[in-house]
Amino acid sequence: MLNRVVTVAALAVGGMMLSKQMKKNRTQNGDSSIIEAIEVNVPVRTAYNQFTQFEDFPQFMKSVKEIRQLDDKRLHWKANIAGEDKEWDAEITEQIPDKRIAWRSIGGVHNAGVVTFHKISDDVTRVTLQMDYQPDGVLEAIGDALGAVRMETRANLSNYKEMLEKRGAETGAWRGKINQH
């Protein structure tokens, strides 16, 4: 009997802690939000230029299987999220060379965010990624509460840094500007 009481109490405490963690990183509209940054040992122009090569993202983003650039503003994503294959379109809402790229999903997986590029020195750039997203279903919500998205984002940025520093140059560049709307 005592074992059952201890088990029920442990489950209740665990449930309360998970619930608290699930609410911790939420925005006012209920989305989850993360901010991660990394310093990359390349000039800001190189860091920015590589980030405009969206179709190269699967090289450093673990769960991204494919990105097709449909035009200057629209991308089609294929990724595996919490063990499930998902697809969605995203729209670039603002792009300022060497400064920032902002986006939002337009159907499918709900997410939006901005990546900014900050010159630390001639050869060091801080890349900061801020993203709001909406976990879909219980498994994604639990993974989010346990920090899975944050850990994967950190790993992706680390992979980006390693790839870019090892190569020493970007694979291409798009220097166009998209005004915020």
Backbone as CSV, one residue per row, in Angstrom:
resi,resn,N_x,N_y,N_z,CA_x,CA_y,CA_z,C_x,C_y,C_z
1,MET,0.816,-1.197,0.000,0.000,0.000,0.000,0.863,1.265,0.000
2,LEU,1.892,1.266,0.843,2.772,2.417,0.923,3.470,2.659,-0.419
3,ASN,3.850,1.562,-1.114,4.498,1.700,-2.414,3.580,2.398,-3.414
4,ARG,2.274,2.079,-3.382,1.309,2.722,-4.285,1.184,4.210,-3.984
5,VAL,1.154,4.558,-2.730,1.038,5.958,-2.332,2.277,6.729,-2.805
6,VAL,3.454,6.136,-2.615,4.695,6.775,-3.046,4.701,6.923,-4.568
7,THR,4.263,5.891,-5.280,4.214,5.934,-6.743,3.259,7.022,-7.220
8,VAL,2.075,7.087,-6.656,1.088,8.105,-7.039,1.626,9.501,-6.726
9,ALA,2.249,9.655,-5.574,2.814,10.961,-5.204,3.931,11.353,-6.173
10,ALA,4.780,10.398,-6.532,5.871,10.686,-7.469,5.310,11.075,-8.836
11,LEU,4.282,10.383,-9.286,3.658,10.724,-10.565,3.035,12.121,-10.515
12,ALA,2.388,12.441,-9.415,1.770,13.766,-9.276,2.829,14.858,-9.292
13,VAL,3.901,14.666,-8.560,4.980,15.654,-8.529,5.616,15.769,-9.913
14,GLY,5.872,14.643,-10.550,6.437,14.654,-11.899,5.521,15.361,-12.883
15,GLY,4.232,15.140,-12.795,3.260,15.807,-13.659,3.234,17.301,-13.429
16,MET,3.308,17.717,-12.161,3.323,19.151,-11.855,4.597,19.798,-12.383
17,MET,5.729,19.111,-12.243,7.002,19.658,-12.739,6.987,19.757,-14.263
18,LEU,6.447,18.741,-14.933,6.358,18.766,-16.386,5.432,19.881,-16.844
19,SER,4.308,20.041,-16.163,3.370,21.117,-16.502,4.024,22.485,-16.344
20,LYS,4.765,22.663,-15.264,5.456,23.936,-15.022,6.489,24.195,-16.117
21,GLN,7.245,23.151,-16.481,8.261,23.288,-17.525,7.617,23.614,-18.873
22,MET,6.445,23.016,-19.150,5.754,23.245,-20.418,5.302,24.703,-20.537
23,LYS,5.007,25.340,-19.424,4.552,26.732,-19.437,5.719,27.720,-19.447
24,LYS,6.900,27.253,-19.089,8.061,28.109,-18.876,8.465,28.924,-20.106
25,ASN,8.557,28.299,-21.253,9.060,28.967,-22.451,7.943,29.395,-23.395
26,ARG,6.756,29.628,-22.897,5.614,29.966,-23.741,5.470,31.468,-23.920
27,THR,5.056,31.860,-25.135,4.738,33.260,-25.394,3.301,33.503,-24.964
28,GLN,2.829,34.738,-25.096,1.460,35.060,-24.693,0.419,34.302,-25.503
29,ASN,0.725,33.974,-26.774,-0.261,33.260,-27.583,-0.132,31.743,-27.460
30,GLY,0.711,31.268,-26.534,0.819,29.838,-26.275,1.931,29.133,-27.027
31,ASP,2.616,29.840,-27.915,3.737,29.230,-28.632,4.918,29.050,-27.682
32,SER,5.788,28.134,-28.024,7.057,28.008,-27.316,8.052,28.936,-27.990
33,SER,9.056,29.356,-27.252,10.019,30.301,-27.783,11.417,29.928,-27.312
34,ILE,12.386,30.020,-28.232,13.771,29.782,-27.855,14.653,30.860,-28.468
35,ILE,15.743,31.131,-27.806,16.782,32.019,-28.316,18.108,31.324,-28.068
36,GLU,18.878,31.149,-29.121,20.202,30.532,-29.022,21.172,31.352,-29.854
37,ALA,22.417,31.404,-29.434,23.446,32.156,-30.161,24.740,31.364,-30.172
38,ILE,25.553,31.652,-31.185,26.860,31.020,-31.293,27.809,31.990,-31.982
39,GLU,29.069,31.948,-31.608,30.072,32.764,-32.284,30.792,31.894,-33.300
40,VAL,30.838,32.386,-34.537,31.442,31.668,-35.654,32.683,32.437,-36.093
41,ASN,33.771,31.745,-36.286,35.044,32.383,-36.628,35.163,32.612,-38.131
42,VAL,34.253,33.429,-38.641,34.257,33.883,-40.035,33.728,35.318,-40.042
43,PRO,34.013,36.082,-41.097,33.450,37.435,-41.198,31.919,37.390,-41.279
44,VAL,31.266,38.469,-40.874,29.811,38.529,-40.865,29.244,38.253,-42.261
45,ARG,29.886,38.745,-43.296,29.402,38.527,-44.666,29.362,37.031,-45.003
46,THR,30.385,36.303,-44.600,30.448,34.863,-44.863,29.351,34.127,-44.101
47,ALA,29.172,34.458,-42.820,28.138,33.813,-42.002,26.752,34.070,-42.584
48,TYR,26.488,35.320,-42.952,25.193,35.676,-43.541,24.998,34.963,-44.880
49,ASN,25.992,35.057,-45.761,25.864,34.452,-47.092,25.521,32.966,-46.998
50,GLN,26.181,32.238,-46.085,25.895,30.810,-45.961,24.468,30.578,-45.497
51,PHE,23.980,31.439,-44.621,22.611,31.254,-44.117,21.567,31.525,-45.197
52,THR,21.924,32.200,-46.274,20.976,32.411,-47.377,20.900,31.190,-48.288
53,GLN,21.742,30.208,-48.055,21.762,28.988,-48.863,20.860,27.939,-48.212
54,PHE,19.553,28.212,-48.257,18.568,27.402,-47.541,18.603,25.928,-47.932
55,GLU,18.865,25.647,-49.196,18.870,24.253,-49.642,20.043,23.469,-49.050
56,ASP,21.031,24.161,-48.457,22.149,23.503,-47.780,21.844,23.177,-46.308
57,PHE,20.719,23.644,-45.770,20.414,23.441,-44.352,20.487,21.971,-43.919
58,PRO,20.047,21.004,-44.743,20.151,19.610,-44.283,21.586,19.172,-43.967
59,GLN,22.581,19.895,-44.449,23.970,19.562,-44.135,24.313,19.814,-42.669
60,PHE,23.568,20.710,-42.015,23.885,20.995,-40.610,22.681,20.927,-39.680
61,MET,21.476,20.768,-40.218,20.276,20.626,-39.390,19.831,19.163,-39.417
62,LYS,19.970,18.515,-38.284,19.758,17.076,-38.165,18.382,16.603,-38.657
63,SER,17.324,17.267,-38.267,15.984,16.772,-38.585,15.461,17.249,-39.938
64,VAL,16.158,18.174,-40.589,15.708,18.697,-41.883,16.177,17.751,-42.984
65,LYS,15.223,17.262,-43.750,15.522,16.319,-44.834,15.732,17.031,-46.160
66,GLU,14.961,18.100,-46.401,15.059,18.813,-47.673,14.425,20.189,-47.540
67,ILE,15.027,21.169,-48.224,14.413,22.485,-48.383,14.522,22.828,-49.857
68,ARG,13.395,23.191,-50.426,13.383,23.682,-51.808,13.039,25.156,-51.784
69,GLN,13.850,25.957,-52.433,13.559,27.381,-52.534,12.640,27.564,-53.730
70,LEU,11.404,28.005,-53.463,10.395,28.144,-54.509,10.561,29.445,-55.281
71,ASP,10.946,30.497,-54.570,11.261,31.796,-55.170,12.042,32.591,-54.129
72,ASP,12.251,33.892,-54.351,13.064,34.688,-53.416,12.497,34.717,-51.998
73,LYS,11.178,34.538,-51.857,10.539,34.679,-50.549,9.978,33.391,-49.964
74,ARG,9.833,32.336,-50.758,9.133,31.143,-50.267,10.010,29.890,-50.336
75,LEU,9.868,29.064,-49.278,10.623,27.821,-49.142,9.660,26.686,-48.818
76,HIS,9.965,25.500,-49.303,9.206,24.305,-48.924,10.134,23.416,-48.100
77,TRP,9.714,23.095,-46.869,10.507,22.313,-45.923,9.969,20.889,-45.814
78,LYS,10.888,19.923,-45.667,10.573,18.542,-45.293,11.483,18.207,-44.126
79,ALA,10.878,17.764,-43.024,11.669,17.463,-41.828,11.033,16.311,-41.072
80,ASN,11.807,15.747,-40.170,11.293,14.718,-39.280,11.246,15.335,-37.889
81,ILE,10.041,15.477,-37.366,9.833,16.107,-36.063,9.227,15.072,-35.121
82,ALA,9.934,14.784,-34.052,9.493,13.800,-33.053,9.123,12.475,-33.711
83,GLY,9.942,12.067,-34.702,9.728,10.784,-35.357,8.674,10.773,-36.453
84,GLU,8.134,11.934,-36.768,7.076,12.022,-37.781,7.521,12.944,-38.918
85,ASP,7.363,12.484,-40.169,7.696,13.309,-41.329,6.650,14.400,-41.505
86,LYS,7.132,15.629,-41.668,6.225,16.773,-41.840,6.747,17.663,-42.956
87,GLU,5.820,18.388,-43.590,6.152,19.340,-44.641,5.399,20.630,-44.396
88,TRP,6.005,21.755,-44.797,5.346,23.040,-44.700,6.047,24.048,-45.594
89,ASP,5.351,25.116,-45.855,5.930,26.228,-46.596,6.230,27.353,-45.618
90,ALA,7.278,28.094,-45.923,7.660,29.249,-45.109,7.877,30.437,-46.032
91,GLU,7.621,31.606,-45.472,7.793,32.855,-46.209,8.835,33.700,-45.494
92,ILE,9.797,34.206,-46.251,10.772,35.142,-45.689,10.082,36.497,-45.616
93,THR,9.972,37.029,-44.418,9.236,38.281,-44.213,10.147,39.501,-44.175
94,GLU,11.448,39.258,-43.973,12.409,40.357,-43.977,13.798,39.772,-44.191
95,GLN,14.578,40.444,-45.025,15.948,40.010,-45.243,16.798,41.235,-45.523
96,ILE,17.771,41.463,-44.637,18.685,42.596,-44.758,20.099,42.015,-44.772
97,PRO,20.814,42.139,-45.899,22.145,41.546,-45.992,23.040,41.894,-44.805
98,ASP,23.689,40.854,-44.295,24.644,40.932,-43.184,24.008,41.319,-41.849
99,LYS,22.682,41.410,-41.786,21.995,41.824,-40.550,20.988,40.785,-40.058
100,ARG,19.989,40.439,-40.905,18.902,39.590,-40.405,18.126,38.913,-41.515
101,ILE,17.533,37.768,-41.142,16.592,37.037,-41.990,15.441,36.631,-41.070
102,ALA,14.230,37.053,-41.408,13.048,36.705,-40.615,12.106,35.874,-41.481
103,TRP,11.357,34.985,-40.849,10.437,34.113,-41.587,9.214,33.790,-40.752
104,ARG,8.234,33.213,-41.430,7.052,32.643,-40.771,6.530,31.522,-41.648
105,SER,5.966,30.519,-41.018,5.383,29.434,-41.797,4.057,29.909,-42.387
106,ILE,3.716,29.345,-43.522,2.430,29.653,-44.167,1.759,28.314,-44.487
107,GLY,1.285,27.682,-43.440,0.661,26.378,-43.563,1.554,25.309,-42.972
108,GLY,0.940,24.256,-42.483,1.706,23.155,-41.906,2.241,23.489,-40.538
109,VAL,3.470,23.095,-40.271,4.113,23.286,-38.975,4.197,24.776,-38.659
110,HIS,3.605,25.175,-37.521,3.555,26.594,-37.150,4.881,27.011,-36.517
111,ASN,5.582,27.964,-37.173,6.805,28.519,-36.609,7.100,29.863,-37.251
112,ALA,7.872,30.657,-36.562,8.308,31.965,-37.059,9.557,32.333,-36.290
113,GLY,10.375,33.185,-36.891,11.569,33.575,-36.173,12.444,34.525,-36.946
114,VAL,13.612,34.753,-36.380,14.591,35.649,-36.987,15.981,35.158,-36.615
115,VAL,16.887,35.259,-37.574,18.294,34.998,-37.300,19.032,36.299,-37.580
116,THR,19.867,36.710,-36.625,20.594,37.969,-36.772,22.091,37.697,-36.739
117,PHE,22.828,38.602,-37.371,24.270,38.467,-37.534,24.938,39.706,-36.953
118,HIS,25.836,39.511,-35.989,26.467,40.614,-35.277,27.979,40.512,-35.424
119,LYS,28.588,41.548,-35.959,30.043,41.583,-36.117,30.691,41.761,-34.756
120,ILE,31.474,40.784,-34.341,32.221,40.866,-33.090,33.614,41.431,-33.393
121,SER,34.210,40.946,-34.483,35.480,41.463,-34.991,35.485,41.177,-36.492
122,ASP,36.568,41.495,-37.162,36.640,41.258,-38.601,36.442,39.785,-38.964
123,ASP,36.814,38.894,-38.049,36.756,37.462,-38.345,35.884,36.663,-37.377
124,VAL,35.040,37.328,-36.609,34.152,36.634,-35.670,32.757,37.255,-35.767
125,THR,31.762,36.384,-35.907,30.364,36.812,-36.012,29.525,36.062,-34.997
126,ARG,28.672,36.784,-34.283,27.686,36.139,-33.411,26.404,35.952,-34.222
127,VAL,25.965,34.714,-34.303,24.720,34.375,-34.993,23.701,34.056,-33.906
128,THR,22.588,34.797,-33.895,21.550,34.603,-32.888,20.265,34.178,-33.579
129,LEU,19.707,33.077,-33.120,18.465,32.542,-33.667,17.377,32.647,-32.610
130,GLN,16.285,33.294,-32.976,15.111,33.371,-32.106,13.963,32.753,-32.875
131,MET,13.274,31.784,-32.256,12.198,31.090,-32.944,11.024,30.844,-32.006
132,ASP,9.829,31.092,-32.528,8.589,30.734,-31.852,7.977,29.588,-32.647
133,TYR,7.471,28.602,-31.954,6.905,27.435,-32.627,5.791,26.866,-31.772
134,GLN,4.974,26.035,-32.395,3.839,25.459,-31.706,3.957,23.941,-31.746
135,PRO,4.311,23.322,-30.621,4.373,21.860,-30.607,3.016,21.272,-30.999
136,ASP,3.060,20.215,-31.804,1.849,19.580,-32.312,1.683,18.219,-31.648
137,GLY,0.744,18.132,-30.742,0.480,16.858,-30.084,1.259,16.680,-28.799
138,VAL,0.911,15.608,-28.094,1.459,15.335,-26.773,2.958,15.041,-26.837
139,LEU,3.388,14.223,-27.793,4.797,13.850,-27.873,5.680,15.073,-28.111
140,GLU,5.286,15.951,-29.026,6.065,17.173,-29.280,6.041,18.092,-28.062
141,ALA,4.901,18.187,-27.389,4.797,19.048,-26.206,5.712,18.555,-25.088
142,ILE,5.771,17.242,-24.882,6.648,16.688,-23.854,8.107,16.896,-24.246
143,GLY,8.427,16.632,-25.521,9.790,16.858,-25.998,10.209,18.308,-25.830
144,ASP,9.281,19.214,-26.122,9.546,20.641,-25.956,9.807,20.969,-24.484
145,ALA,8.973,20.434,-23.611,9.125,20.703,-22.179,10.450,20.164,-21.647
146,LEU,10.915,19.081,-22.233,12.176,18.487,-21.793,13.391,19.130,-22.464
147,GLY,13.140,20.120,-23.326,14.229,20.871,-23.939,14.765,20.284,-25.235
148,ALA,14.033,19.380,-25.872,14.529,18.734,-27.093,14.752,19.740,-28.220
149,VAL,13.845,20.694,-28.396,13.989,21.671,-29.481,15.192,22.572,-29.214
150,ARG,15.355,23.001,-27.991,16.494,23.846,-27.623,17.812,23.093,-27.847
151,MET,17.870,21.828,-27.435,19.098,21.038,-27.614,19.395,20.829,-29.100
152,GLU,18.365,20.553,-29.883,18.589,20.359,-31.317,19.021,21.657,-31.978
153,THR,18.448,22.788,-31.561,18.841,24.086,-32.113,20.301,24.382,-31.798
154,ARG,20.717,24.116,-30.570,22.127,24.302,-30.201,23.033,23.426,-31.063
155,ALA,22.640,22.173,-31.230,23.438,21.242,-32.046,23.500,21.719,-33.496
156,ASN,22.369,22.200,-34.031,22.346,22.687,-35.413,23.267,23.889,-35.591
157,LEU,23.232,24.823,-34.645,24.122,25.983,-34.723,25.588,25.559,-34.607
158,SER,25.857,24.601,-33.748,27.219,24.090,-33.604,27.680,23.420,-34.909
159,ASN,26.785,22.654,-35.540,27.097,22.015,-36.831,27.340,23.064,-37.913
160,TYR,26.536,24.133,-37.906,26.700,25.243,-38.853,28.090,25.872,-38.676
161,LYS,28.443,26.148,-37.416,29.758,26.730,-37.095,30.877,25.820,-37.599
162,GLU,30.801,24.541,-37.263,31.843,23.588,-37.657,31.961,23.498,-39.183
163,MET,30.824,23.398,-39.864,30.823,23.297,-41.317,31.454,24.537,-41.955
164,LEU,31.035,25.714,-41.493,31.493,26.960,-42.087,32.969,27.235,-41.773
165,GLU,33.375,26.998,-40.535,34.775,27.223,-40.173,35.703,26.243,-40.897
166,LYS,35.269,24.996,-41.038,36.089,23.999,-41.729,36.248,24.371,-43.204
167,ARG,35.148,24.819,-43.803,35.175,25.192,-45.214,35.880,26.530,-45.406
168,GLY,35.657,27.479,-44.493,36.294,28.790,-44.564,35.613,29.764,-45.513
169,ALA,34.615,29.287,-46.243,33.900,30.149,-47.199,32.479,29.624,-47.369
170,GLU,31.599,30.497,-47.778,30.217,30.124,-48.016,30.090,29.354,-49.330
171,THR,28.999,28.592,-49.479,28.763,27.837,-50.719,28.065,28.696,-51.767
172,GLY,27.586,29.851,-51.383,26.903,30.763,-52.290,26.391,31.945,-51.491
173,ALA,25.636,32.806,-52.167,25.118,33.992,-51.483,23.914,34.531,-52.237
174,TRP,22.993,35.099,-51.486,21.915,35.877,-52.082,21.927,37.193,-51.333
175,ARG,22.237,38.272,-52.021,22.434,39.570,-51.396,21.228,40.480,-51.551
176,GLY,20.108,39.929,-52.000,18.906,40.744,-52.163,18.320,41.160,-50.837
177,LYS,17.435,42.130,-50.881,16.788,42.634,-49.667,15.287,42.403,-49.777
178,ILE,14.677,41.986,-48.690,13.228,41.841,-48.604,12.780,42.731,-47.460
179,ASN,11.945,43.719,-47.778,11.476,44.647,-46.758,10.399,44.006,-45.902
180,GLN,10.435,44.312,-44.613,9.476,43.765,-43.667,8.066,44.126,-44.088
181,HIS,7.156,43.164,-43.928,5.743,43.425,-44.238,4.849,42.778,-43.224
